[in-house]
Amino acid sequence: MKKALFMILLSTGFVPAAQSQSPHVLIVKDSGKIVLANPVNQTYMIRTKSNKVYLPAMLNKHFMKDGLTVVFEGTVDTARLKRVRLAGIPINIDKIKKQ
């Protein structure tokens, strides 16, 4: 089961951390565009070129610009993804910069 989940996550673009704190943490390095998902509550997401959608937990105000192209690195807690349907993959952004 774990091997199958690993293969699925690997094929979707996740890169496992070499020395992660938890077996449920994956490090993602990618680029994409910032998209304003909900203007009412100012929810932003990052849509990558491969059409993956990430929901940053706390995005810096400097990057809250619809259409801004960014390069980012962050961690995804895969334990939180079980049996949950979200508009995107929740991610904690560790590094981000304009491209």
N, C-alpha and C positions, 0 to 999 in steps of 0.2 A: 504494500500500500504506500509506504513512504517513498519507495523507489519510483512508483508510478506518478506520485504527486511531484517529485523532484523533476522527472522528465517533462511533465506538463508545464511546470513553472519555467524550466530551462528553455523549452520551445517557445514560450511566450515572451522571452526577452529578459527574464530575471537572471541576475548573476549572483550566485551564492557567495556569502562572505567567507574569506579564508579563515579568519579566527573570530567568529561572531560570539556574542555573549550568550546567545540562546540558539537552540537548534531551529527556532521558528523565525529567525531574523534573516532577511535577504537584503543585500546591497544592490541598488539599481543605479546605473549610470546611463544617462540618455539625454536627448535634446528634444525640444518640442516648442509648441506655441502656448502661451497663456490664453485661456478662454474664459470669459465671464459667463459662468454657468447660470447664475441667478442674480439679477441686478437688485432684487429687493433686499436680500441679506448679504450681498457682496460675496458670493461664493465663487471662487476661481478654481479652475482645473488646468492641468497640463495635458495637451494632446500631442503625442509623439508622431513622428513621420510614419511609424508602423501602425498608427491608429490606436495605440493603447492610451487609456485615460487614467491619470493619476489625480487624486484629491489631496493636495498638500494640507497637513494638519495646521500649520501656522506659516503662512506666506508673508514675507516681508512686504511692507507697503510699497517699496520701490519697484516691486515686481508685479503689482496689481494693476496691470495695463493690458487690456484686451488686444491680442495680436502680437504681443511682445515675444520674440524668439529667445529662448534660454537654453543653457546647458546646465544640467542639475545632477546631483548625486544625493541619494537618500536611502533610508532603511524602511523596509516593509515588514510588519509583524504578521507573518502568515497565520499565526494562531488566531488572530482576530478575523480572518477571512472565512473561517468555517461557517457554513450555513447562513451566510449573510449576503444579501443582494444589495449592492450599492451601484451608484452611477459610475464609479471608478474605483481604482485601487487606492486605499488610504496610504499615504507615505509621509514620513517625517523627513523634511528636507535638511540635509547636512551642509551641502554646498550648492550655490546657484549663482550664475552670472549671465549677463546679456551676451547674446551671440552676435 
